[in-house]
Amino acid sequence: MRLCMFDDHRVGVLTEGDMIADITSLLPAQTAPSDRMTSLIASWDQLRADAAQASDQAALTLSEVTLMAPQPRPGKIVAAPVNYRRHQSEMGGSDGVYRDADIKSIETYAGFIKANSSIIGPSEVIELPWEDRRVDHEAEVGVVIGRRAKAVSQSDALDYVFGYVPLLDVTVRGEEDRSYRKSLDTFTPIGPAIVTADEVTDPENLDFQLTVDGEVRQRSNTKHMIYGIRRLVELYSQAMTLEPGDLIATGTPEGVAPIQDGEEVVLTVSHVGELTMPVRRRAAFSG
């Protein structure tokens, strides 16, 4: 199933033909709107059949609604730094983004946390904060955790995955810590829907690509990750308890490059979906 959020944090099933079935009524009435997707994920075993049945009565079209981020407020976003060898190469060395730097991989850095307030959805825009700083696109596959995971083994890791979502890890370059440079407002676009894990046969063999105004900038496959999805779930669940609705950003391949005001970024992940995001310069601070 493809699960989305729309309008005022309503939860829906996105069906063939770009129709939406509203399943918000399946959730407890007292659930905070921004927590509805987390509530659905946590209760999925009990609600799956009802959600599937409701999808047969889809009554809304995409043109009638405003799509939001399908998971607007995960408890945390855990991100994999430098998880593709070719991306590691392009970041350092004599011609790298960080010239002559010795760039370590995930094998050294392990992970970092992004602020959940950086999440936006398909109806919003990526905002460029400062005119004098380079901001790059980073195409990634997002993993949505389905149930509480603590000290999970690689062999069991996929049992804890709820689904997958296209994810952009927008990054401002500089000397600050990753968690700062990647947590600015609008810097984690996701969507348009979470595709449940049963729809993805092999998440460690997914083609994906990113274009900017139609030009292909990044193209790769999750099989090229240094740490695959199973290992990432194991790694992070050994350090911190992963909860339903948490996101893992799995890392980006080579081809990262600056984005500019007025451009359009499109991330396509096979079997998962296509996320289209416009880029705009942030309005000047008036305080």
C-alpha angles and dihedrals in degrees: 000000000000112000123196142169123227144175110350097005094293115161121230146172111236108216137186114294092036094280125147129212112203108226098168091116090067089071128077110274092232094059111121108247095240090050097053097099091048089051091050092049093048091051098036097120089059097039103039096092094047091048091051091049092049091052089067089065097051106162106170129076125215089244089062097055142051112236118223131191104294090227106029100174118023114177088245143350113221113194132200112226120214097350098160122066096219091051088052089054095049094051098056140027129064095316100031131123087250096041116228092352119143099234115203122208133228086279086075104024097042097186150317138214125248122203112255088221087073091072120110134164140227095282093059135068137243106245122213105216106195132028094214098052129080115238119194136197118233118190115213144163111238121216119208116207115228105191141011109295122192123164093346120180123231091245091059099033099103090055086071096051117100098185151306136267137183107257134188117205100200112198136194110209121233146094099289122107116280093244089061098042093048100040101067116128111281093015097118110055113179135174159346086207143344109245111212117241094247089067093058113070098190117010090184091064104050122137115218137170141183127212131188113206088340096310114122108236103162130025126165147121130249089239087077094063115119089221112030124215094269092053093046092055089048093047097049096040089055090058103035137009111259114216133202109284096022115137131224116200102206101203137263133265128225122298102068111158141160123287123213139206111280097022127124122224120202122189117190122189117186114245089004111065151258125280119197119193130177119216122223137172111252114249114257115269109255101186 
